[in-house]
Amino acid sequence: MPKINVVNRAGKQHVIEAKAGQTLMEILRDQNMDVEAICGGCCSCATCHVFIDDAWASKLPARSADEQELVEETESYKPANSRLSCQIKMTDALDGISVTVAPEE
């Protein structure tokens, strides 16, 4: 089972287990890691915004145009690291990924 290293909004680090096939958003939401996921994963709200650690950012597929537009509109946008966690499917290849939950907008 892949593991995710998460820093929540309070700055506390957690290691949580993930089920391959779920989205990062589903996992973070279900583990109460400060991800609201208001749209339920439809890529339409940015309430699942996270920062992907530099070491992992290049290992993920590129953002879609919709995802890019949404993360660019956030106050905490980081060009190299901002992602919507609903757009990232967990796989065994992502075992050990490190993410930080973005500040609430």
N, C-alpha and C positions, 0 to 999 in steps of 0.2 A: 504494500500500500504506500503510495507516494506521501511524502511529508512536505508541509509548507511552513516556512518561517515567516511569521506575521508580526508586525509591530502595529498595535492598535493606536487609536487617536490619543490615548493617554501616554503613549510612549512605552508601553509594556510589551515585551517580546513574548511570543507564544510559539510553540511548535505543535501543529495540528496534523492529524492524518486526513488524507483525502482519498476519495474514491475516484479512480480513473473513469473518465466519461462524463463526470459532472463538470459544471462550469466553476471557475474560481469563485464567482459571485455566490453560487448556491452554497458552496462549502463555507465561505466566510460568513454569510448570513446565518446559516444554520448553527455555526459555532459562536454566534454573538460577538463578532469581531468588528462592530460598528459600521456594518454595511447595510444600508436601508433597503436598497434594491426596489424602489417604489414601482418601477415599470415591470418588475418581474423578469427582467432579462431580455427585454425587447430592444435594447440599444436606443432608448429614447429619453433618458433622464439624467444620467451621469451621477446618480446617488450610489453607485458601486465603484467610483473612481479610486484607483490605487496607483501607487508608484512601484514599478518593477525595479528591483536592484539592477545596477549597471551590468553585472555579470550575467544576468538572465535576459535582459531586454532584447538582445540580438537573436536569442533562441526562439523567440515567438514570431508567429506570422505577423505581417504588417497590419496596421490598422485599416479598417474599411473607411470609406469617405464619411459615412455617418458617425462612426466612432471618433474620427479625427475632428470633425466639426464640434461634437459635444465636449471632448476634453479641452479643445482650444478655448471654449467659452468659459471654462472654470477659472476662478481666481488663482488657483494653485497650480495651474498647468505647468508641466515640465516636459519640454519637447522630446527628450530622449526616454522618459520614464513613465509618463502618464498613460494609463490604459483603463478601459472599462472592464472590470473583472467578469462581467457577463459575456464578454467576447473571447474569453480564454478557456478552452477546454483542458481539463487536467488529463495528463498522460503520465505513464511511468517515466518518460524522458524528462518530465519537469520535477522529478523527485528532488527536494531540497530547495526549490525556488524560494526566493526571499521577496516579500512585498511589504509595503507600508500603506496603511489605509490613509487616504488623503483627508485633509481637514474638511469638516462639514461646511457646505456653502450656504 
